[in-house]
Structure formats: structure tokens, C-alpha cells
Amino acid sequence: MSARSAELLSLYEALLAKVKVDYLNDNSMTVKELFSIITNGKEYLSLKDQAKEDEVALVEQFLKRDIASYLQEKNDNDLSHSPTMITVENTVWHWLSGITDRSQIEWHEVLQDFKHQGHYQSGEIVGQGNMVCVHCSHEMKIEFPGVIPDCPECDQSEFTREALAP
């Protein structure tokens, strides 16, 4: 390899190193944006000053190819862009938010049980759970917050709530 070729290759390698640094600083850049930044940088201008026009054109072709290849390799290894990973991540967050919401409701209901000492009267507002009539043992499943009605079996008004299932 001639001294000139070695010098041009060294400058080209400096351009590629700059591509990697710039992409690591902002990994949302496209091939076009990276190419534009690199071709306006001092390393490229130094190469342009030392090379002939046809050599610069060849370097530009190689640079575009190598930037595209580098980004493709980075994106192939980065699962955060994968539609499957995005779906899994969203599903996990949905599950976690559901667990958190359910836990908050369950804690609220436990505190209400302590406050009521396990006994409820018709006309009181309750969040959710199975209400059991103290007189006839009829069960009413309450799924949404609302007012406890009189027992539909015996018209009594005293209830206990079954313990919440985990």
C-alpha cells in the first residue's frame, strides 16, 4: 500500500470512528443525517483537500454503504426497535398497572373492613366483594362501587363481606 493510500485510509477510518461517536450521542439519526454531519466535519474536509474528485466520490459511496451497514447492525442488535419487544413491553406495563390498581382497591377495601369491623348495613357504599346476609346467608356479589341494597331474599339490612381472594 502506498503512503498516499495509507493516508487516505487513515482519514476514512477517522470518518467511520466519527460516525460511531455521533450515533452513540444521538441514536435516532438516519443514514442521511449521519452522512450530512460527517461530510460537514473537519475530518471529511481534510480528506476532501487531499483526495482527487473521483477518490472523494468513491469515499462518499463507501461511507454511505458503511453507515447504512453500521446502523443496520446496531438496530438488529437493539431489541428496543423490535415490534415484538414493544408489544411485550406494553403488555407488561399494562399488567403491572392492573396489578397496582387492583392492589390499591384491595387495600382500600381492607381498610373499610377494619373501619366497619366486618359488618355493613344496606344503604352504605361498598367498593367490591361478596356481601353475605347475616340473617339468611344469601350472597350478593358486588363488582362495582355502589350502595348495598336490602337482602333480596329476606329484606334484612345486615351484611358481612367475605375476605378478598388473592
Phi, psi and chi 1 to 4 in degrees:
 res  aa     phi    psi   chi1   chi2   chi3   chi4
   1 MET       -  133.3  180.0 -177.0  -59.4      -
   2 SER   -73.8  164.4   70.3      -      -      -
   3 ALA   -63.3  -38.3      -      -      -      -
   4 ARG   -64.2  -45.7  178.3  171.4  169.0   71.4
   5 SER   -62.6  -41.2  -65.3      -      -      -
   6 ALA   -64.0  -39.5      -      -      -      -
   7 GLU   -66.8  -44.4 -171.9  177.2  -22.1      -
   8 LEU   -64.1  -40.5  -70.6  175.0      -      -
   9 LEU   -64.1  -39.8 -177.6   59.6      -      -
  10 SER   -62.5  -43.0  173.9      -      -      -
  11 LEU   -65.3  -39.0  -73.5  170.2      -      -
  12 TYR   -63.8  -41.9 -176.7   74.3      -      -
  13 GLU   -63.8  -35.4  -71.7  171.1  -12.7      -
  14 ALA   -64.8  -37.7      -      -      -      -
  15 LEU   -62.1  -45.2  -72.7  174.3      -      -
  16 LEU   -65.1  -38.0  -75.8  179.5      -      -
  17 ALA   -63.3  -38.4      -      -      -      -
  18 LYS   -65.1  -38.5  179.2   96.9  171.8   86.1
  19 VAL   -57.3  -48.0  165.2      -      -      -
  20 LYS   -63.1  -43.5  -68.3  177.2 -176.7  177.3
  21 VAL   -64.0  -47.1  168.3      -      -      -
  22 ASP   -62.6  -40.6  -72.3  -15.0      -      -
  23 TYR   -68.7  -37.0 -176.8   72.5      -      -
  24 LEU   -66.1  -31.4  -70.2  175.2      -      -
  25 ASN   -73.8  -31.1  -71.6  -25.5      -      -
  26 ASP  -146.7   91.6 -179.6    5.3      -      -
  27 ASN   -80.6   12.2   62.6    2.5      -      -
  28 SER   -96.3   -1.7   66.8      -      -      -
  29 MET   -71.6  146.4  -76.3 -165.6  -81.7      -
  30 THR   -92.2  174.7   63.6      -      -      -
  31 VAL   -58.1  -45.2  171.4      -      -      -
  32 LYS   -62.0  -43.4 -166.9  174.4 -174.4  177.0
  33 GLU   -66.4  -43.2  -68.4  167.5  -27.4      -
  34 LEU   -63.1  -43.9  -89.3  173.1      -      -
  35 PHE   -60.4  -42.4 -177.6   76.2      -      -
  36 SER   -63.2  -44.7  174.6      -      -      -
  37 ILE   -63.7  -43.8  -72.0  170.8      -      -
  38 ILE   -66.6  -43.4  -62.9  -54.5      -      -
  39 THR   -73.0   -9.2   55.5      -      -      -
  40 ASN  -101.7   -0.3  -70.0  -42.3      -      -
  41 GLY   -85.5  166.1      -      -      -      -
  42 LYS   -67.7  -31.2   65.3  179.1  179.8  175.2
  43 GLU   -63.4  -43.2  -67.8   88.3   -5.4      -
  44 TYR   -68.0  -42.7 -179.8   79.0      -      -
  45 LEU   -62.8  -35.3  -63.7  176.3      -      -
  46 SER   -64.8  -42.6  174.1      -      -      -
  47 LEU   -64.2  -41.6  172.6   73.7      -      -
  48 LYS   -63.4  -36.4 -159.1  171.1 -179.1 -179.8
  49 ASP   -68.3  -30.5  -72.3  -17.9      -      -
  50 GLN   -95.9  -15.2  -63.8  177.6   27.9      -
  51 ALA  -107.0  159.7      -      -      -      -
  52 LYS   -78.8  166.0  -62.9  175.8 -172.0  170.7
  53 GLU   -59.3  -42.7 -168.1  174.2  -43.7      -
  54 ASP   -69.5  -30.2   60.2  -27.8      -      -
  55 GLU   -70.0  -39.5  -69.3  172.7  -34.2      -
  56 VAL   -64.3  -42.0  170.2      -      -      -
  57 ALA   -61.6  -41.1      -      -      -      -
  58 LEU   -65.5  -42.1 -170.0   59.4      -      -
  59 VAL   -61.3  -41.7  163.9      -      -      -
  60 GLU   -62.2  -41.9  -73.8  179.6   -1.9      -
  61 GLN   -62.3  -46.4  -72.7  176.9  -11.9      -
  62 PHE   -62.6  -40.5  -72.4  155.0      -      -
  63 LEU   -63.2  -46.3 -168.0   57.0      -      -
  64 LYS   -59.7  -45.7  -73.1  177.6 -176.4  175.0
  65 ARG   -61.5  -45.3  179.7 -157.9   64.5 -163.4
  66 ASP   -71.3  -35.0  -69.5  -13.6      -      -
  67 ILE   -65.2  -45.9  -70.6  172.5      -      -
  68 ALA   -60.6  -42.7      -      -      -      -
  69 SER   -64.0  -43.2  175.5      -      -      -
  70 TYR   -61.7  -46.8  174.1   73.5      -      -
  71 LEU   -65.2  -39.3  -66.8 -180.0      -      -
  72 GLN   -61.5  -44.8  179.4   66.8   39.9      -
  73 GLU   -63.9  -42.7 -179.0 -178.2  -45.5      -
  74 LYS   -62.5  -45.0  -80.9  -66.8 -169.0 -170.0
  75 ASN   -69.8  -31.9  -71.2  -25.0      -      -
  76 ASP   -65.3  -34.9  -75.6  -12.9      -      -
  77 ASN   -87.1  -16.1  -66.9  -27.9      -      -
  78 ASP   -96.9  103.8 -177.5    7.2      -      -
  79 LEU   -73.6   -9.1  -66.5  177.9      -      -
  80 SER   -66.7  -18.9   67.1      -      -      -
  81 HIS   -90.2   -8.8  -62.1  -67.7      -      -
  82 SER   -70.7  128.3  161.5      -      -      -
  83 PRO   -57.9  -35.6  -21.2   29.5      -      -
  84 THR   -64.2  -44.6  -57.1      -      -      -
  85 MET   -67.4  -36.9  -76.3  -53.7  -66.0      -
  86 ILE   -63.5  -42.3  -68.5  169.1      -      -
  87 THR   -63.9  -45.5  -58.6      -      -      -
  88 VAL   -61.8  -44.0  167.2      -      -      -
  89 GLU   -61.8  -44.6 -163.5  173.5   81.8      -
  90 ASN   -64.0  -39.1  -72.0  -20.1      -      -
  91 THR   -64.7  -43.8  -58.3      -      -      -
  92 VAL   -61.8  -44.2  168.0      -      -      -
  93 TRP   -63.7  -37.6  -80.1  114.0      -      -
  94 HIS   -63.3  -45.1  178.7   72.8      -      -
  95 TRP   -60.2  -46.1  -71.9  -18.9      -      -
  96 LEU   -63.2  -39.9  -70.9  174.5      -      -
  97 SER   -67.2  -36.1   68.4      -      -      -
  98 GLY   -64.1  -42.0      -      -      -      -
  99 ILE   -63.4  -43.4  -70.1  169.1      -      -
 100 THR   -62.5  -46.4  -58.9      -      -      -
 101 ASP   -61.3  -45.5  -69.1  -14.1      -      -
 102 ARG   -63.6  -39.7 -151.6  166.3   30.6 -113.4
 103 SER   -63.5  -41.6  -65.0      -      -      -
 104 GLN   -61.3  -44.3  -67.3  -70.7  -25.6      -
 105 ILE   -64.0  -44.7  -69.2  168.8      -      -
 106 GLU   -63.1  -40.9  -71.8  168.5   -4.6      -
 107 TRP   -63.7  -40.7  -86.4  111.8      -      -
 108 HIS   -61.0  -43.5  176.3   74.6      -      -
 109 GLU   -66.8  -37.4  -64.4  -54.9  -38.6      -
 110 VAL   -63.1  -43.5  166.3      -      -      -
 111 LEU   -63.1  -38.2  -68.9  173.4      -      -
 112 GLN   -64.2  -39.4  -72.3  -60.8  -44.3      -
 113 ASP   -61.1  -41.5  -82.0  -13.9      -      -
 114 PHE   -63.6  -43.5  -76.5  134.5      -      -
 115 LYS   -62.0  -40.8 -179.3  179.2  170.6 -175.5
 116 HIS   -88.3   -3.0  -75.7   91.2      -      -
 117 GLN    53.5   35.6  -63.3  178.2   -9.0      -
 118 GLY    82.6   -6.0      -      -      -      -
 119 HIS  -113.1  135.7  -67.0  -63.5      -      -
 120 TYR  -128.0  154.4  -67.0   83.4      -      -
 121 GLN  -116.1  149.0  -62.3  -71.2  -39.3      -
 122 SER   -60.2  147.0   59.4      -      -      -
 123 GLY    97.4  -18.2      -      -      -      -
 124 GLU   -81.8  154.9  -68.0 -178.3  -37.0      -
 125 ILE   -93.3  133.2  -63.1  173.8      -      -
 126 VAL  -132.5  149.3   67.3      -      -      -
 127 GLY   -77.4  -68.3      -      -      -      -
 128 GLN  -156.9  163.2   67.8 -179.4   23.9      -
 129 GLY   132.9  177.8      -      -      -      -
 130 ASN   -98.2  119.0  -75.9  -22.9      -      -
 131 MET   -96.4  130.7  -56.0  -53.9  -70.8      -
 132 VAL  -114.9  126.2  179.7      -      -      -
 133 CYS   -66.6  131.2  177.2      -      -      -
 134 VAL   -67.6  -30.1  172.0      -      -      -
 135 HIS   -86.8  -45.2  -62.3  -78.3      -      -
 136 CYS  -116.8   -1.1   71.8      -      -      -
 137 SER    66.0   18.4  -60.1      -      -      -
 138 HIS   -69.9  137.4  175.4   73.8      -      -
 139 GLU  -102.5  135.2  -68.6 -175.2   23.4      -
 140 MET  -121.0  122.8  -67.7 -172.7  -56.3      -
 141 LYS   -88.5  122.1 -176.1  171.1 -177.4  134.3
 142 ILE  -111.2  118.0  -57.2 -156.5      -      -
 143 GLU  -102.1  -23.8  -64.8 -177.3   12.3      -
 144 PHE  -128.0  151.5  -58.9  101.6      -      -
 145 PRO   -54.5  135.5  -24.1   33.1      -      -
 146 GLY  -175.9 -179.4      -      -      -      -
 147 VAL   -84.5  135.9  176.4      -      -      -
 148 ILE   -75.1  123.2  -57.5  171.2      -      -
 149 PRO   -83.1  170.0   30.1  -33.5      -      -
 150 ASP   -63.1  156.4  -73.1  -22.9      -      -
 151 CYS   -60.9  126.5  176.8      -      -      -
 152 PRO   -69.7  -15.0   16.6  -22.3      -      -
 153 GLU   -89.2  -46.3  -65.3  -68.3  -43.4      -
 154 CYS  -124.2    3.1   68.2      -      -      -
 155 ASP    62.0   19.2  -86.5  -16.9      -      -
 156 GLN   -84.7  171.2  -65.0  -66.5  -40.4      -
 157 SER  -124.9    7.8   60.9      -      -      -
 158 GLU  -107.2  134.6  -64.6  178.4   63.8      -
 159 PHE  -139.8  156.7  -61.8   90.4      -      -
 160 THR  -120.3  157.3   59.1      -      -      -
 161 ARG  -106.8  134.0 -176.2 -175.0   -1.0 -139.8
 162 GLU   -67.3  151.2  -72.8 -177.1   -7.0      -
 163 ALA   -61.3  144.1      -      -      -      -
 164 LEU   -70.6  136.5  -65.6  171.5      -      -
 165 ALA   -81.1  143.8      -      -      -      -
 166 PRO   -68.3      -   15.0  -17.3      -      -
